[in-house]
Amino acid sequence: MPDLLIELFSEEIPARMQANAREALKKRVTDGLVEAGLTYAGAAAFSTPRRLALTVQGLTAESPTQREERKGPRADAPEKALEGFLRSTGLTRDQLETRPTPKGDVLFAVIERPGRPAATIVAEVLDAVIRDFPWPKSMRWGAGTLRWVRPLQSILCLLSDEGGAEVVALEVGGIKAGNTTAGHRFMAPDRFAVTSFDDYAAKLKRAHVLLDAAEREAQILNDAQNQAFAAGLEVVEDRALLAEVAGLVEWPVVLMGQIDAQFLDLPPEVLQTSMREHQKFFSVRNPKTGRIERFITVANRETADHGATILAGNQKVLSARLSDAKFFWENDLRTVKTVGLEGMAKGLENVTFHNKLGSQMDRVQRIEALAREIAPLVGAKPDLAAEAARICKADLQSEMVGEFPELQGLMGRYYAEAAGHDDGVPEACEMHYKPLGPSDEVPTHPISVTVALADKIDTLMGFWAIDEKPTGSKDPFALRRAALGAIRLVLANSLRIPLLLVSTRQIDEVMLLAEHGPYEEVILKMQEEEDHDDTRPAAPQSVMTEETQKVGTSWSDQLTLRETAERDAKMEAEWTNKKLSVVSNLLSFLHDRLKVHLRDEGVRHDVIDAVLAMPNNDDLTLVVKRAEALSAFLKTDDGENLLQGFKRANNLLTQAEEKDGVEYSYGADPKFAEDPAETALFTALDKAEAQIAPAMEAEEFEKAMEAMADLRAPIDAFFEAVQVNTENQAVRRNRLNLLHRIRTICLSVADLTKLEG
């Protein structure tokens, strides 16, 4: 069984595209081979800046012979039907078989496709893969039509076994497949032949090319940490940068350089961001002071001076970059000390957040109002929360964030501290964007929690008001992330916030803005319309009544006022309904995200549905407490058996109510009980009702579940001892009313009808 080796050698492939390209090459080639009838034992893909490589081990030498039977028309079918069947099979009339069936003689075609050699199949598959490779961006070069991410220079395609290696006959875009490749661009540029994957990898290493990206990453990290440790420093971890740098070099050489002393007082995040974004440098930190003091760069070659020239050039370029950062920092600090952060934030009036939702300053004002609403519920001081809300977006106007947008929030904290803000306000400026993802840090300080929650609720309310909701996989405004962030803020801090109430109070302004534009423009427009309203007819003096003369109001004016009042009442009702619809829809979206979050925590979806059907389901902390208690209860034997008893009672009751056309909720009477088990159930229900109601009121859900568990035995005994639908109608009605009590008591804990099983 031969092994397959493929290498597609080109000019430099962007680092960000290499991982996906490796996986695409592996998947498309192996899928194509399997579809053509070949099997294989294993496959692995590799990439360097100049090549994509794939090895497939244990490939079958040829595809098996395939035999297919196809049923055709009847033997006496019209000639045209027969011609169509022959065309679809590629056979002639004498090659068909006639077989008797219950419906008469029928024609059958037996089609045999002989197996093909692996080399032929590999050539077809690789040709198709290269011509239709899923690069995010690709290019043409020269006079050819072939597209690749960068000009493709050579194709290596070998099938090798114990007998030797065979070059697969293949030509794509004028490039013929061969058995040669090239080493490092500068250190070993000559081409050389290979005979197998092991020979290929070993010769590449001798030619200063590490084929495996994971091996390059490990070497870079190990060398960087060793050099930093020797200087008493530590490398700041940056996995994304490590993967990117490993995609930029074929032979990594780690060098450590010095940062000029004049830049060491810059915030460490500024230094790290500037070096990462502009130079692809790793930051080296002093663990005692937390300052970034040195940098790590990775060269793509060894040099006679051991990288001294490379380091000198990098340090020169780095100084120029950090001079810009220092200028931004000092200029922003001067602005903050001159006009304060609120002064810096004034520029947000000219920054559009969304054309239907106003400017960033409009948004800041809404966040401030929301923060005042939320603060008492979080345990924060409303004035401090409002202060933090007013300045939380100010750093968007800073030069530093203009250069490095990923520092927004963090720079806000630095500027707030420089402006003299305290009591948690600077921290709120940094933390109000968080959490940004499922593993991101969740704010815990009351001021930070208040502003972060207000920011996310405003975002969700705004886009729901203008009907810009996520659809399918599309979520251009990251609303799912905002919803999950709000949920994590509430749950991580055990907040008791009625989201429906908070949202309803703030939705008016957002909806008015979405429908009519900024408030000031609406007022001016209304005034202009009133000034130019000449359509109302003047009432003749003769119709003035004594009463209207006293109050100075004409008959036609009175009619107009009445019509206006009716119209206003109708519009207000429509507006209220629309507002409630928006908020209700938003709450449903939050519930959907909560389901995803709780499913990841191991809570069943039907359990979540059962507690979401209960009152106060906009209190997410309450919902989770109920769900956790119910989930734990259902994992017990009592819980599972009680659920079955409830469903039996509910089904019997529902069927009887549908059949009789009445609701059995009058109230069961113990005096009609005919069996001791029936009497015992009355007693058990009285006891459970007395325990469950106060437990639910006190939110002691475990106690409520325990009280409900005590119903299991009496309910089971009741169904074993009595027949509900007895011929005695008085007893039947009483027992159905008793079932209604079972249903009512159980549903007071959770909507058990939504549970499966």
Buried (B, 14 or more C-beta within 10 A) or exposed (E): EBBBBBBBBBBBBBBEBBBEBBEBBBEBBBEBBEEBBBEBEEBEBBBBBBBBBBBBBEBBEBBEEEEEEBEBBBBEBEEEEBEBBBEEBEBEEEEBEEEEEEEEEBBBBEEEEEBBEBBBBBBBBBBBBBEEBEBEEEEEEEEEEBBBBBEBBBBBBBBBEEEEBBBBEBEBBEBEBBBBBBBBBEBBEEEBBBBBBEBBBEBBBEBBBBBBBEBBBBBBBEBBBEBBEEEEBBBBEBEEBBBBBBBBBBBBBBBBBEBEEEBBEBBBBBBBBBBBBBBBBBBBBBEEEEBBBBBBBBBBBEBEEEBEEBBEEBBEEBBEBBEBBBEBBEEBBEBBEEEBBEBBBEBBEEEEBBEBBBBBBBBBBBBBBBBBBBBEBBEBBBEBBBBBBBBBBBBBBBBBBBBBEEBBBBBBBBBBBBBEBEBBBBBBBBBBBBBBEEEEEBBEBBBBBBBBBBBBBBBBBBBBBBEBBBEEEEEEBBBBBBBBBBBBBBBBBEBBBBBBBBBBEBBEBBBBBBEEBEEEEBEEEEEEEEEEEEEEEEBEEEEBEEEBEEEEBBBBBBEBEEEEEEEEEEEEEEBEEBBEEBBBEBBEBBBEBBBBBBEEEEBBEBBBBBBBBBEEBBBBBBBBBBBBBBBBBBEEEBBEBBBBBBBBBBEBBEEBBEEEEEEBBEEBEEEBBBEEBBBBBBEBBEBBBEBBBEBBEEBBBEBBBBBBBBBBBBBBBBBEBBEBEEEEEEBBBBBBBBBBBBBEBBBBBBBBBBBEE
